[in-house]
C-alpha cells in the first residue's frame, strides 16, 4: 500500500459520505468524525525509518538555531564596566584596626624610584596590606612604614626584609 493510499484510507474510515446530501455522516457506533489515535492502524514499517530520518535532522536544526540565537542574545550584550566609579559625595572614613604584624617585605625598584611594601598581618580577616612609596632610601622607607602602621621604628627594623631590583 502506498503512503498516499494509507493516508486516504486512514482518514476516510471514520466517515461515510452519504450520496444524497454530500455531507459527512458518522459511522454507527463512532463518536467523532476522525478516528482516535488509539484506534488508528499502525504506521507501515517502511514509513517508520523515513519519519525518523526526517525528524532527527529537523530537531537538530531547531536546536542549533535556538542555541545560536540564544548565544547571540546573551553574548551580544555589552558588559563594559566603567573604568572608575565616581561617587557623588565622597566621604572619608578613619579606620582603626588592631593587628599583629608578622612580616614586612619591601621591594625597591631603583630604576623607577619606587618601593612596594607588603605587610603580612594576623588577628583579623585582613591578611595583607600593600603600600607604594616614591622612596628608595632604607631609612626613609622604614620611617614611612612606621608612620603608616603606627609602630616604633625599632620594631619595623626587626620585621622588615628588602629585595632590590
C-alpha positions, 0 to 999 in steps of 0.5 A: 500500500502506498503512503498516499493510499494509507493516508486516504484510507486512514482518514476516510474510515471514520466517515461515510459520505452519504450520496444524497446530501454530500455531507459527512455522516458518522459511522454507527457506533463512532463518536467523532468524525476522525478516528482516535489515535488509539484506534488508528492502524499502525504506521507501515514499517517502511514509513517508520525509518523515513519519519525518523530520518526526517525528524532527527535532522529537523530537531537538530536544526531547531536546536542549533538555531535556538542555541545560536540565537540564544548565544547571540542574545546573551553574548551580544550584550555589552558588559563594559564596566566603567573604568572608575566609579565616581561617587557623588559625595565622597566621604572619608572614613578613619579606620582603626584596626588592631593587628599583629604584624608578622612580616614586612617585605619591601621591594625597591625598584631603583630604576623607577624610584619606587618601593612596594611594601607588603605587610603580612598581618594576623588577628583579623580577616585582613591578611595583607596590606600593600603600600607604594612609596616614591622612596628608595632610601632604607631609612626613609622607607622604614620611617614611612612604614612606621608612620603608616602602621603606627609602630616604633621604628625599632620594631619595623627594623626587626620585621622588615626584609628588602629585595632590590631590583 
